[in-house]
């Protein structure tokens, strides 16, 4: 039987093997489409996206703080009064304006 013809036993073994493969594939599909699997995968993707976003936000905030600190503090750690004083005056004026508007609103 070397001319390519298969015996009934070989055919039956091949059918049994294909059934097992098909059963395993169907089991895998059933697990993938199960609602709890979908929910778990969706949650994992959301957590991963959130972690990535929080990480990027932290990096951006850290860079902003570093840049702001460099504007007001020298490399030796001393305050740059020529920059701190105008910024403090501007902040005080802004707070005064906001407080003034707040007082006006309450009086009306």
Number of C-alpha atoms within 10 A of each C-alpha: 6 5 5 6 8 10 10 9 9 11 11 11 12 12 12 12 12 12 12 12 12 12 12 12 12 12 11 11 11 12 13 13 11 10 11 11 13 13 12 11 13 12 12 12 12 12 12 12 12 12 12 12 12 12 12 12 12 12 12 12 12 12 12 12 12 11 11 11 14 14 13 18 15 11 9 6 10 9 16 13 11 9 12 14 13 11 13 11 11 12 12 12 12 12 11 12 12 12 12 11 10 11 11 10 9 7 6 5
